[in-house]
Amino acid sequence: MADYTIEEKDSFIVLGIGTELQSDYTDYAGINKEKQDFWSAVKQDGRLDALKAIASNDYIFAVNEAVNNKMMYYAGVMTEASIPEATRVIQFPKGEYLVVKGEAKTSDELSNKLTGIAFGQILPEAKNFAYVGGPNATVEMGQRNGLVFGEMWIPVVKK
């Protein structure tokens, strides 16, 4: 099984700029394309830079959340501030989180890799904890040795 930890986290807030994913939830290629197109757009039009300017740390969040039966996806940062471009304040609950660490050549590759490991390997094989919904996020934490590194944070409960 892949390398992971279960960590206790305090509740935290991520301010996000989002989009609704239109692909079927089983269409991984379609979802990944939509996510890549979304990141390209928020980088090019300056919305990501606006978020980074008010962030309380250097972490960049890619958040998945079901809202009113819609698959929503956000670019976000931890902050107490707000900007007009923001579309949602995402509340992450206090509790236990599955944390999967990794590194990759690009942000997209990191997100895809961590999501695949978490939802494709760890959660299906987990005996003593489960994901029961709520927002989850890939957290890009920085770069080292030419690679992007970060973690996936998924709220879990004990079985």
C-alpha positions as a Markdown table, in Angstrom:
| # | Residue | x | y | z |
|---|---|---|---|---|
| 1 | Met | 0.0 | 0.0 | 0.0 |
| 2 | Ala | 1.1 | 3.6 | -0.7 |
| 3 | Asp | 2.8 | 5.7 | 2.0 |
| 4 | Tyr | 0.3 | 7.8 | 4.0 |
| 5 | Thr | -0.4 | 9.1 | 7.5 |
| 6 | Ile | -3.6 | 9.9 | 9.4 |
| 7 | Glu | -3.2 | 13.3 | 11.0 |
| 8 | Glu | -5.4 | 15.4 | 13.3 |
| 9 | Lys | -6.0 | 18.9 | 11.8 |
| 10 | Asp | -7.7 | 21.9 | 13.3 |
| 11 | Ser | -10.5 | 23.4 | 11.2 |
| 12 | Phe | -9.3 | 25.8 | 8.5 |
| 13 | Ile | -10.7 | 27.9 | 5.7 |
| 14 | Val | -9.7 | 28.1 | 2.1 |
| 15 | Leu | -10.8 | 31.0 | -0.1 |
| 16 | Gly | -11.4 | 29.6 | -3.6 |
| 17 | Ile | -12.2 | 30.6 | -7.1 |
| 18 | Gly | -14.2 | 27.7 | -8.6 |
| 19 | Thr | -15.8 | 26.0 | -11.6 |
| 20 | Glu | -18.3 | 23.3 | -11.9 |
| 21 | Leu | -16.9 | 20.1 | -13.5 |
| 22 | Gln | -19.3 | 18.9 | -16.3 |
| 23 | Ser | -17.7 | 15.5 | -17.0 |
| 24 | Asp | -19.2 | 12.3 | -15.5 |
| 25 | Tyr | -17.5 | 11.5 | -12.2 |
| 26 | Thr | -16.1 | 8.3 | -13.8 |
| 27 | Asp | -14.6 | 10.1 | -16.8 |
| 28 | Tyr | -11.1 | 10.7 | -15.4 |
| 29 | Ala | -9.7 | 12.0 | -18.7 |
| 30 | Gly | -12.5 | 14.5 | -19.1 |
| 31 | Ile | -12.2 | 15.6 | -15.4 |
| 32 | Asn | -8.4 | 16.0 | -15.7 |
| 33 | Lys | -8.8 | 18.0 | -18.9 |
| 34 | Glu | -11.4 | 20.3 | -17.3 |
| 35 | Lys | -9.1 | 20.8 | -14.3 |
| 36 | Gln | -6.1 | 21.6 | -16.5 |
| 37 | Asp | -8.1 | 24.1 | -18.6 |
| 38 | Phe | -9.3 | 25.8 | -15.4 |
| 39 | Trp | -5.8 | 26.1 | -13.9 |
| 40 | Ser | -4.6 | 27.6 | -17.2 |
| 41 | Ala | -7.4 | 30.1 | -17.2 |
| 42 | Val | -6.9 | 31.3 | -13.5 |
| 43 | Lys | -3.1 | 31.6 | -14.1 |
| 44 | Gln | -3.5 | 33.6 | -17.3 |
| 45 | Asp | -6.2 | 36.0 | -16.2 |
| 46 | Gly | -4.5 | 36.9 | -12.9 |
| 47 | Arg | -7.1 | 35.4 | -10.6 |
| 48 | Leu | -4.5 | 33.0 | -9.1 |
| 49 | Asp | -2.1 | 35.8 | -8.5 |
| 50 | Ala | -4.8 | 37.8 | -6.7 |
| 51 | Leu | -5.4 | 34.9 | -4.4 |
| 52 | Lys | -1.7 | 34.4 | -3.7 |
| 53 | Ala | -1.4 | 38.1 | -2.8 |
| 54 | Ile | -3.7 | 37.7 | 0.2 |
| 55 | Ala | -2.6 | 34.2 | 1.2 |
| 56 | Ser | -1.4 | 33.5 | 4.8 |
| 57 | Asn | 1.2 | 31.0 | 3.6 |
| 58 | Asp | 2.7 | 29.7 | 0.3 |
| 59 | Tyr | 0.3 | 26.7 | -0.1 |
| 60 | Ile | -1.8 | 26.5 | -3.2 |
| 61 | Phe | -5.0 | 24.4 | -2.8 |
| 62 | Ala | -6.8 | 22.4 | -5.5 |
| 63 | Val | -10.1 | 21.6 | -3.8 |
| 64 | Asn | -12.8 | 19.1 | -4.8 |
| 65 | Glu | -16.2 | 19.6 | -3.2 |
| 66 | Ala | -19.7 | 18.4 | -3.9 |
| 67 | Val | -22.1 | 21.4 | -3.6 |
| 68 | Asn | -25.8 | 20.9 | -4.2 |
| 69 | Asn | -25.1 | 17.7 | -6.1 |
| 70 | Lys | -22.6 | 19.4 | -8.4 |
| 71 | Met | -18.9 | 18.5 | -8.7 |
| 72 | Met | -17.1 | 21.8 | -7.9 |
| 73 | Tyr | -13.4 | 22.4 | -8.2 |
| 74 | Tyr | -11.5 | 25.4 | -6.8 |
| 75 | Ala | -8.1 | 27.0 | -6.8 |
| 76 | Gly | -7.6 | 28.4 | -3.3 |
| 77 | Val | -5.4 | 29.7 | -0.5 |
| 78 | Met | -5.6 | 29.9 | 3.2 |
| 79 | Thr | -6.5 | 33.4 | 4.2 |
| 80 | Glu | -8.7 | 35.5 | 6.5 |
| 81 | Ala | -9.1 | 38.1 | 3.7 |
| 82 | Ser | -11.3 | 38.2 | 0.7 |
| 83 | Ile | -11.3 | 39.4 | -2.9 |
| 84 | Pro | -14.1 | 40.1 | -5.4 |
| 85 | Glu | -13.0 | 37.2 | -7.7 |
| 86 | Ala | -13.5 | 34.6 | -4.9 |
| 87 | Thr | -16.5 | 32.3 | -5.4 |
| 88 | Arg | -16.5 | 30.3 | -2.2 |
| 89 | Val | -15.2 | 30.2 | 1.4 |
| 90 | Ile | -14.5 | 26.5 | 1.9 |
| 91 | Gln | -14.6 | 25.2 | 5.5 |
| 92 | Phe | -12.5 | 22.2 | 6.3 |
| 93 | Pro | -13.6 | 20.5 | 9.5 |
| 94 | Lys | -11.5 | 19.8 | 12.6 |
| 95 | Gly | -10.7 | 16.1 | 12.7 |
| 96 | Glu | -8.6 | 13.3 | 11.2 |
| 97 | Tyr | -7.3 | 13.6 | 7.7 |
| 98 | Leu | -5.7 | 11.0 | 5.4 |
| 99 | Val | -2.5 | 12.7 | 4.2 |
| 100 | Val | -0.6 | 11.4 | 1.2 |
| 101 | Lys | 2.7 | 13.0 | 0.3 |
| 102 | Gly | 4.4 | 13.2 | -3.1 |
| 103 | Glu | 6.3 | 15.0 | -5.7 |
| 104 | Ala | 6.1 | 15.4 | -9.5 |
| 105 | Lys | 7.3 | 17.4 | -12.4 |
| 106 | Thr | 4.2 | 19.7 | -12.6 |
| 107 | Ser | 1.3 | 20.8 | -10.4 |
| 108 | Asp | -1.1 | 18.9 | -12.6 |
| 109 | Glu | 1.0 | 15.7 | -12.4 |
| 110 | Leu | 1.2 | 16.0 | -8.6 |
| 111 | Ser | -2.5 | 16.4 | -8.2 |
| 112 | Asn | -3.3 | 13.5 | -10.6 |
| 113 | Lys | -0.7 | 11.3 | -8.9 |
| 114 | Leu | -1.9 | 12.0 | -5.3 |
| 115 | Thr | -5.6 | 11.7 | -6.2 |
| 116 | Gly | -4.9 | 8.4 | -7.9 |
| 117 | Ile | -3.0 | 7.0 | -4.9 |
| 118 | Ala | -5.5 | 8.2 | -2.4 |
| 119 | Phe | -8.8 | 7.2 | -4.1 |
| 120 | Gly | -7.4 | 4.3 | -6.2 |
| 121 | Gln | -5.3 | 2.5 | -3.6 |
| 122 | Ile | -5.4 | 3.7 | 0.0 |
| 123 | Leu | -9.1 | 4.4 | 0.5 |
| 124 | Pro | -10.4 | 1.2 | -1.2 |
| 125 | Glu | -8.0 | -0.9 | 0.9 |
| 126 | Ala | -8.4 | 0.9 | 4.2 |
| 127 | Lys | -9.8 | -1.2 | 7.0 |
| 128 | Asn | -10.0 | 1.2 | 9.9 |
| 129 | Phe | -11.0 | 4.6 | 8.3 |
| 130 | Ala | -13.2 | 5.9 | 5.5 |
| 131 | Tyr | -13.9 | 9.0 | 3.5 |
| 132 | Val | -17.5 | 10.1 | 4.0 |
| 133 | Gly | -17.6 | 13.2 | 1.9 |
| 134 | Gly | -16.7 | 16.9 | 2.5 |
| 135 | Pro | -14.1 | 18.9 | 0.7 |
| 136 | Asn | -10.7 | 17.3 | 0.0 |
| 137 | Ala | -7.7 | 19.0 | -1.5 |
| 138 | Thr | -4.3 | 18.6 | -3.1 |
| 139 | Val | -1.9 | 21.1 | -1.4 |
| 140 | Glu | 1.0 | 22.3 | -3.5 |
| 141 | Met | 3.6 | 23.3 | -0.9 |
| 142 | Gly | 6.6 | 24.3 | -2.9 |
| 143 | Gln | 9.5 | 23.1 | -5.2 |
| 144 | Arg | 12.7 | 21.3 | -4.6 |
| 145 | Asn | 15.3 | 19.7 | -6.9 |
| 146 | Gly | 13.2 | 20.8 | -9.9 |
| 147 | Leu | 10.0 | 19.0 | -8.7 |
| 148 | Val | 6.7 | 20.2 | -7.2 |
| 149 | Phe | 6.0 | 18.7 | -3.8 |
| 150 | Gly | 2.8 | 18.6 | -1.7 |
| 151 | Glu | 0.2 | 16.5 | -0.1 |
| 152 | Met | -3.4 | 15.4 | -0.5 |
| 153 | Trp | -5.7 | 16.1 | 2.5 |
| 154 | Ile | -8.9 | 14.0 | 2.8 |
| 155 | Pro | -11.1 | 14.1 | 5.9 |
| 156 | Val | -11.8 | 10.6 | 7.2 |
| 157 | Val | -13.6 | 8.9 | 10.1 |
| 158 | Lys | -12.8 | 5.8 | 12.0 |
| 159 | Lys | -14.7 | 2.7 | 10.9 |
